[in-house]
Amino acid sequence: MNIDAIIDKLSYETREESQIIKSRSLDFSVYASKSNIVDHEKLTSGKQMIEIRPHTRFVHFPKHKHNYVEMVYGLRGTTHHYVNGEAVELNKGGLLIMNEHVLHEVQKSGLDDLAINFIIRPLFFDTTLKMMHAEQNSIKSFLIACLTGDDTENTSYLYYDAKDYMPVRHLIENMIHQLFLESYDIDVLKYTMGLMFMELARRPEFLMNKNESMILKILKSIDHDYKTISLSKLSEEFNYDVSTISKMIKSFTGKGFNELLIQRRLQEVCYLLEHSPLTFDAIVDLVGYSNKSYCYKMFKKTYGLTPKNYRIQKRT
């Protein structure tokens, strides 16, 4: 059975959903053992480290936590989530991974809004963590938090838009296929999950929640600390390796780090030429350049004028 046939079967109305439609309400005790914590033993057989179930439609799930790691993969249509208060719109190819400490809310979805939930025990990720490279990144931080029970908001969930990244989609759909047919080797599944995370780590531009907020902080650092900032300093500040920081900047701005830094420093040069009596040499030192000739060259290349002529033009 291929993945399309599995998706068609998953799209059928489940007994659980039929009961929800019939009662027109949600009996949360079906899912939770205590308080607002959804229990994996109520959702699955409770015997396996990883299982799947269709995402429940036709009802609003109020704020809750899980006693497992939940991975939601969009198959068709759109499902709407709130994760720690942040809205997440999960479309086809979208991937949302949440640890046990996330506060999760799900909006009511329709017949054509299909997703699949992976119910995963934290220890399942022990192999995945061993497969990750030594450098720190958001995925490694997330996995460590899952295995240690760390309750840190910055490592509590990951949200990817992988619709255009076929290697990841193939790996996820391979796991769905194995789990749906209940014909799998747990070690093969662990390595498949590990490969998925390794692929995602290689392409940080697909990470939505972390990058969108992180890139704004990175750009703010460049804007504020342009005199002394470097990729290595950004790496230390944001706990990402230099390569990942560089890729994030390029992906979200279309420009490399050096290009952004030059742009910011030259903006300051322009401002000081226009509004201060400082000489060009003094301005070069003030904005963080150690090489006057290089600054002069980049200024002329960017604005088509020498610094002297730029000042004259702006003051006349």
N, C-alpha and C positions, 0 to 999 in steps of 0.2 A: 504494500500500500504506500503510495507516494504522499508527500506532504499536503498536496492540494486535496486529496481524498480525505486525509485526516482533518483538515480544516473544515471541510464540508460536514463531516460527522460532528465536529465540535460545535458547529453552528446550530445544531438541533436544540430545541428547547429542552432543558434538563428537568428531571422530576422536581428538583429543588426550585427551579424557576417557575414551574407550573404551580407549585404550592404558594409561592410569593404572589403570583398573579391572582390566584384564587382568593387568598386571604387579604390581598391589597395592603400588606404590611410586612415588616421584617421581625421575625422572632430571633433576637440577637443571641438568645441562650443556645440556639442551634450551633453557633460558631464559637462562643466564648464560655470558658469554664468559670471565670471570675471577673468581676469588674468589667473593664473594656478591653481585655486582652484576648485576642483570637487565639484559639488553641489548635495546634497542628493535628492533635489526635482526634479532634472533632471534624476536621476537614478531610483527612486521609485515613488510611489504614493504621497509621501511627507506627508502622513497623520498619519503614524504609528511611534512609537518610535524605532522599530526594523523591518527590512525587509531583505530578501535575494535575491540575483540575481546570475546567473552563472558568473564566472570569464570570461571576454571577451578574446577570443583567436585570433590568426592570425594577431596580430598587436602589434607594440611597443608603449607603453604609455610613453611619455616623463615625465620629472620631474614635479611633481605636489603636491599639498596639498589637504586636504579634509575639508569640514565644518561639519564633523561627525567623529565618531570613526569607523574605518574599521577593521573587523576581517576576515581574509582569512584562509580557511581550505582546505587542500589538500585532494582531493578525489581519484585521479588517475594520474599517470605520474608525471611530475615536472613542476612547474612554477618558473621563475627566477625573483627576485626582487632586487632592491637597496633601502635600507632604510637609510636615512641620509648618503648616500655614502657607506654603508656596504652591501656587497653581501649576499643575503638570498636565499637559494635553498629550496623551499617548496615542499616536496614529500608527498606521501600519509600519512595522520596522522599528518602532520605538521600544526602548528597553528601560524599565524602571526597577532598580534593585534597592531594597530597603532592609536595614538590620532590625534587631528586636526593639530598639529604642525609639524608632520613628513614630510620630503621631500621624496616622493615615486616615484620610476620609475619601470616600468614593461617591461621585455623583451618579444618579440614575442613568443607565445607558439603554439603548434600544436594540432591537433584534439584529440589526446589521453591524453593531459595535462589538466586535469579537476580539477577545484577548485571552491569553492563557497564563495561569499563575503557576509558578514553580514554588513548591513548599519545601524549604531546604533547612536541614539541621546545620548549625554553624560548623560543626566538626567536618562536614563534607568538604569545606574549603581548605583543609590542611594541605592537600596536594597542590591545590591552586597557588597557595602562598609560596610553597617551595619552588614553583615554576617561575615565579616573578623574578625580574632582574634585581640586582642589589640596590639600585638607586631608589630613593623614596618618590612615590607619586600618589595621586589620590586613590587609585585602585588598591595599592599596597596598604595604605592607611585604612581603607575601608575593610579589607580582609583581616588585618590585625585587630581592628575594633570588633569584628564579628567573632573572632576566635577568643578574644580576651574579655568580651563583654563591656568594652569601653563605651561609655555613654557620652560621646562627644558629637555635637551637632554637625561639625565640619566633616565627619566621617560616617554619618548615619545613613546616607543614601547616595546613589549615583543615578543619573538620568541621561540617557543617550538617544540621539536620533540616528539610527543605523540603517535607515531605509536605503541609502545609497552606498552602503558598505557591505557588499555581498559576502566577503569571507566571514564576517560575524554572523550574518543572517543564516548562512549555510550551517555554521556550527550550532546555532540555537535550534534551527529546524531539525538538525540531526539528533539533538537531545530530545526534542519533542517526539520525533519518530520512534526512538528507542523506548522512551517512557510510555508512550501511548500503546505500543504493542506489548509492553511489559516483557520485552526480550532484550536484556542488556547485562553488561558486566559493570559493576559499580566502579571499578578502577578505570574502565574506558570512559565512563561518564565524567569522572573526576578530571581526567586528562583533557577531555573535550571542553569542559568548563574552563580549565586552566588555559587552553589555547584561545578560547574566546576572550578571556581577560587579557592575555598577552597581546592579542590583536587590538583590543580597545586601548591598551596602554601605548601602543605604537602610534595611534591616531587620536591624540587628545582633542582635536578639533570637533569630534563627534560628542564630546561630553558637554551637555547643555547647562545644567544647573551650576556646576563648579566653574566652568569657563566664563559664563556670562557675568557672574559676580566677580570672579577672580581677575578677568581681563580688565575690568574697570579699576580694580585696585592696582594692578600692574601699571596701567596707563597713568593713574594718579601719581604713582611713585616716580615714573619717568618725568611727568610734568613738574612735580615739586622738587625732586632731587636731581635735576638734569645736570648739575655741575659735577656730581661725583658718581652717579648711578652707573652700574655695569650689569651684564647678564649674571655674573657670579654673585653679585649682591642681591639681585632679584631672586636668584635661586635659593640663597640662604633665607631671605625674608619670607618667601612663600612656600618653602619646603618642596620645591620641584627641581628636577635636574635641569641643567642649562639647556639641553636639547629640547625638552618639553616646553620650557618657557619660550624659547625661540619659535617653536612651531605654533604655540598658542597665539603669540603676537602676530605672526604672519597670517594665520588663518582668519583672525578676527579683524585685522586692520588692512590686510593686503600689502603691508610694508614690513620690512625687517626691523629688528631692534635698532641697528645702527642708523637706518634711514629715519626712524622716528626720533632718535636722539639728536641727530643733526638738525632735523626740522625744528625741534623744540629749542635747541641752542641758538639757531639762526633767528628764530622769532624774538628771542631775548636780545640778540645783537641789534636787530632792526629797531626794537623799542628804545634801546639805550642810545643808538645813533640819532634817533629822532628827538628824544626827550632829555638827554643829558649832555654835559659838556665834555665827557670822557673821551680820551683818544681811542683809536681803534685798538692799539696795543693793550690798553687798560681794560677795554671791553672784552678782548679775547681772554685775558686772565680771569675776568670776573665770571664768564659763562662756563668756564671749565676746560677750555682748550689750552693745551701746552704747546701746540704748534701753530704759530701765527700764520705761516704760509698756507697751511692746510685750510684754516678757517677762511682766509682770504679767497682761496681757490673755490671752496664750496659756496661761499657767499655770492661770488660773481657768477658761478654756474647756475645757481638757483634763481637769482634776481636779475641777471643780465646787466648788472651795474657794479662798479667798485664801491666799497663802503663809503668812500669820500663822496662820490657822485650821488649815492643814495641819500646821504645826509643833506647834501645841497638841494636835491630834488624835493625832499620832504619839508625843507625849511623855507622854500621859496613860494 
